[in-house]
Amino acid sequence: MSRRVFGVSDGRERVLVLAPTARAASETFIRANLSGLSLDLTAYFGDERPLKAPWRLAYGSSILLSKLFTRLHWLRLAGLPAACVALALIRRHQPDVVMVEFGFEAVRVMEACAWSGVPLVVHFRGSDASAERRLGLLKGRYRRLLAMAAGVIVKSRPMADTLLALGAPADRLLISPSGANAALFQGSDPAAAPPVLLAVGRFVAKKGPLQTLRAFALLCRDPAVARLQPELWMVGEGPLLASARSLVVELGLQEQVRFLGVRSQDRVAQLMREVRGFVQHSMVAPDGDSEGNPVAVMEAQLSGLPVVATRHAGIPEVVLEGQTGLLVEEGDEAGMARAMARLLMEPDLAARLGDCGRRRIQEQFTIEHHLRQVEQLLRQIIDDCEVHRGARL
């Protein structure tokens, strides 16, 4: 399908991407989209304000102003600064479709698409469709957003159900976990690895780092497991890191828990080749914040690691109980301890779960699967708009 701008066909579909950030370590999916989609992409980020790039400065400054208005609960006014700049960007770049990362970013710019007639696709990720500070505050604006959206991308079935209830278009809603990088995450041999468990993620409530630590402490009280001298390695940082360090001292686990800080994807992939299994106690945070579908869980399985996690959000969609990992209920620290113990005491089980998980992710949940699904949705929306535009002529 070719695209026409002022009567000239350039042969490529253009996508204007608007996102809050590309710099945070956790936003690997945004960078994957930008590098992996075969469409003609132009991206602007709300946390960039370079003085030598006027349009990027304008967009970043408008997002900053929109955030201020949102904090003042001037929600309708909050949508005007960024929308006005976004409209100028649409006129400048002439995209076939605008894709916005995160629902809270989309409500800031959505009116630009309404004014210009360019279709809008919104990519929800997790907290933007669950946390009270976002979903609760913006519910009314989300109804407006979802009524005008030409497409919606979500990470899990529970997230899809939440947005369908707010008016998301059922025939243009794509459930697609962000996927794992098959070129990077590979080569784990859990049966041969030492009795070490790995956790990767921000130290925030929805990742459950304190629950993981307490479960590990319960595990270490079992004499049979304690003889193995198990260790827990934790990658990441965040507001709960200080509490986690204090809890380790309180539980007497200083010799068995290692805090590794933020590591690159390459280093995380290497760590996954050095351990017996991956653990994550995801849960609904006190403010309602919930996971979408944790990328680290998919990366661990793609590496060949067995996973111990919770029945939370989209995790049961990618971790099959007893086949690719072991799942427990949110808050069940004793159950998590028993599941961890099984991986440490039964290396053959760890190997079997890890192998099944690797094959499942390879077949359904790599970055390539996600990118092709997103690209198909974008092309379908662009084609439909072209058809409708032609029918009006």
URDA-V880017 format. One record per pair of residues at least 24 apart in sequence whose C-alpha atoms are under 6 Angstrom apart, sorted by the first residue. I is the first residue (numbers start at 1). J is the second residue. Records with the same first field share a line. If there is no record, write none. Layout:
BEGIN
I = J + J
END
This chain:
BEGIN
13 = 39
14 = 40 + 41 + 95 + 96
15 = 41 + 95 + 97 + 98
16 = 41 + 42 + 43 + 95 + 98
17 = 42 + 43 + 98 + 99 + 100
18 = 43 + 44 + 100
19 = 45 + 100 + 101
20 = 45 + 46
21 = 45 + 47
59 = 85
79 = 108
82 = 108 + 109
83 = 109 + 111 + 112
86 = 112
87 = 112
103 = 128
119 = 150
120 = 149 + 150
121 = 149 + 150 + 151 + 152
122 = 152
123 = 152 + 153
124 = 154
125 = 292
126 = 290 + 291 + 292
127 = 289 + 290
130 = 288 + 289 + 290
131 = 287 + 288 + 289
132 = 287 + 288
155 = 292 + 293
156 = 292 + 314
176 = 370
177 = 293
178 = 370
179 = 365 + 366 + 367 + 370
180 = 298 + 299 + 366 + 367
181 = 367
185 = 269 + 302 + 303
186 = 303
187 = 303
188 = 273 + 303 + 304
190 = 276 + 351
191 = 347 + 348 + 351
193 = 274 + 275 + 276
195 = 230 + 276 + 344
196 = 230 + 231 + 232 + 275 + 276
197 = 232 + 275 + 276 + 277 + 278
198 = 232 + 233 + 234 + 278
199 = 234 + 278 + 279
200 = 234 + 235
201 = 236
202 = 236 + 237 + 238
203 = 237 + 238 + 240 + 241
204 = 240
205 = 285
206 = 282 + 283 + 284 + 285 + 290
207 = 282
208 = 281 + 282
210 = 244
212 = 281
215 = 333 + 336 + 337
216 = 337
218 = 337
219 = 337
231 = 256 + 257
232 = 257
233 = 257 + 258
234 = 259 + 260
235 = 260 + 261 + 262
236 = 261 + 262
237 = 261
277 = 305 + 306 + 307
278 = 307
279 = 307 + 308 + 309
280 = 309
281 = 309 + 310
282 = 310
283 = 330
301 = 357 + 358
302 = 358 + 361
304 = 354 + 355 + 358
305 = 354
306 = 350 + 353 + 354
323 = 353
324 = 353 + 356 + 357
325 = 353
END
